Amino acid sequence: DEAVRGTCEDASVCKRFAVSVGYWKDPYIQYFVRQAKERKAPEINRGKLGCYYARVHGVSYLIKAFLRKTECNSQIVNLGAGMDTMFWRLKDENLLPRKYFEVDFPMIAARKIHNIKSKPPLSKPIMESHSGDSLLIDSHSLDSSRYAIVGADLRFSSDLEEKLKKHNLDIHLPTLLVAECVLVYMTPQQSANLLKWAASTFPVAMFINYEQVNMADRFGQIMIENLQRRQCNLAGVEVCRSLDSQRERLLLNGWETVRAIDMMKVYSFLPQADVKRIEGLEFLDEKELFEQLMQHYCICWASNDSSNL
């Protein structure tokens, strides 16, 4: 668990660096993670930043499409949210859902709450969007009328549901669940239980999963070995064999419609003027390595739609 929690720090540092170099704009990430003292940590290379760029834009595109389709009369549950800043960015764009929930290990939830309490640029937007009774906040959870942080272990979906309902989860609202590099750290059975719970709980729902794919080849094996050297075990990697295995998992666990594409395909869909801009930020001398990395991550999205949205 400690190594998995460590991936939150790695992702935050990468995003902070990418924003500082100009890959995308995020005025809030600076309040959650310090800029690395050195210009670039050795493990943050151009390929990794390009992958993060495609990930951030691809996931954002789907989230905003869902919000527009539901006219924001919906809720979002960000599973394993870490130091994600989506709530604040959506508020800036006037695209907040009825309620935005974030779930992570209690230790990570506590760290995020501490940052929010101590930094007005984070706490002020929460207060501005809050109405009704006084805002509830303790060391491991925060609950306002539009935003909540829940400390929970995603491997136990009954405990997760109980905590979300305490924070006013409405199972009748169209619900978007987002998991970015989360399911791969669970056993296939644990992630199946989470996906089944989500599919059976919400009549109208969408699930976005960003995760590794094509992990059975040599490049995938090297990725696994690199993580193992850091005591980080990908317990669910067997489901990441291919786009077909990723789709199949969602279909087998109660999702009706499923799509999956690798990140190279996502990259090709992004606005080409912006792609050209970010490719000019730093010289990419190993394009083949970048393409291999992008082919080993994917975005899958699934839906259950009893209202034909």
TORMAR-654130 format. One record per residue (C-alpha): x, z, y; residue in one letter. Coordinates in steps of 0.02 Angstrom, whole numbers, plus 50000, padded with zeros to 5 digits. Each point is the difference from the previous one (the first is absolute). Example, Ala and Ser with C-alpha at 12.3 -4.5 7.8 and 13.67 -1.06 7.14 Angstrom:
REM TORMAR-654130
506155039049775A500694996750172S
This chain:
REM TORMAR-654130
500005000050000D501435004050119E500744982549979A498294992250029V499785010450158R501714993650054G499344982250000T498895005050148C501565003750102E500834983649946D498474989750050A499845009050168S501844997150043V499864981549955C498434997850104K500755009350149R501554988949993F498984984049983A498945004950151V501565004250103S500744982849962V498364991350047G499194994649835Y498325006850057W499325012250130K499575017949954D500105012650142P499595014649883Y501304999149860I501305008050117Q499025016349996Y500135001449811F501784994949963V501645000950095R500984984150026Q501494999249881A501595004850093K500934984949934E499354983050054R499434996249824K500065010249841A500924990149865P498444998449891E498974992450142I500414981549991N499164984950077R499084996049839G499235017349992K499454998950182L499214983049970G499065007349852C499375014450108Y499484987650134Y498944990249875A499315016149925R499465007450167V499194983750058H499194996049832G499225017349976V499475000750185S499174983049986Y498925005849852L499585016850081I499424991650162K499024986749905A499085014049908F499645009550162L499344984550087R498934995349851K499245017649996T499945000850192E501015016349982C498485008449919N501135005049856S501395011949950Q501814998149947I500925010849874V501884997550009N500735006449835L501795006050011G499994996950188A501675008250040G500424997950185M498894984750021D499374996950178T498514988549965M498705012250070F500814999950173W500284981150000R498184996849952L499415011750138K501044990150126D499124984149942E498275008150004N499854997249812L499805017849935L498865002049849P498715014049998R501355010849920K501814997449949Y500685010949859F501825002049949E500535008049836V501745005249945D500955014149915F499635016550090P501835001050056M499924982950084I498285003750073A500705016150076A501464990650079R498844987050076K498825013450068I501485009150079H500534983950089N498234996850062I499795017850065K501664999750092S499904982450076K498634996350129P500094980849977P499405003349821L498785014350029S499174992950157K499224984649914P499305011349863I499205011450130M499344985150099E499114993149846S499355017149945H498245006050034S498955014649944G500695016549936D501765005950028S501374990549910L500555008449838L501865001049968I501115010349886D501704997649920S499444987449866H498444991850070S499284993350161L498194995250027D499254992150155S498434989450013S500994983549985R501645004749915Y500505011349856A501595004349907I499785006849824V501395007949897G499634995149819A500804993149842D499304982649963L500275002649814R498485011749998F498524989950064S498705013949979S501035011450113D500254985350120L498134996550011E499595018450030E501265001150144K499424983650078L498185005649994K500495016250088K500654988750139H498324990750005N500354984849893L498394989849991D499904990749834I498574989150066H501054992150138L500984984049964P501725006949956T501734992550005L501345008449894L501824995650035V501495003849887A501744993950050E501355003049867C498985014549930V499254995449831L501714995049928V500565018350008Y498555005349886M499834996849815T498854985249959P498685012349940Q500085010250161Q499854984650112S498594993349888A499065016450025N500204998650190L499424981850001L498515004049888K499525014650111W500054988950156A499044985749916A498635011649935S499835011150155T499674987450139F498634986749981P500854989050132V501885001249997A501634990750016M501695005349929F501654993550070I501555002849893N501754995550059Y501255001949859E501414992849896Q499694984949888V500994988849879N500995015349949M500384993949823A501364987850058D501835003850037R499745002550188F498585012249961G501115009549878Q501355001950134I498685007050120M499465012649867I501815005149964E500375002550186N498515011850015L500465009249840Q501725003650072R499075009550137R498995009549867Q498464990150049C499014994849848N498724985950011L498805007749875A498744985850017G501194985150001V499294992349841E498444994950098V501144990750123C500534986549876R499084985950088S498624995550121L498864998149848D500385017849940S499665006550176Q498324990950007R499555005349823E500275018550040R498724999350141L498744989949899L500145011849849L499705015150111N498344994850074G500414987950143W498964984150004E501014987950107T501905000250006V501344989550088R501895002049991A501424990650086I501865003350013D500815003850167M500844983050014M498254992650002K499475013050131V501534995450104Y499494981649995S498265004650067F500665009750152L499974991550172P501514988549994Q500485002850183A500165018649965D500954997049837V501224989150097K500195013850129R500425013549872I501174988449906E500974998350164G500215018950018L501385001549871E501014987449903F499404998449820L501474994149897D499215002549829E498334991050006K499924998849811E500145019049984L498625002150130F498854988149904E500365009249836Q499575016750081L498384992950072M499514993249829Q500155017749929H498665007650112Y498174995450015C498365004050085I498455001449891C498275002750070W498435003749901A498205002950047S498355006649937N498604993850109D498235005549961S499444995250178S500754982449997N501095003250152L
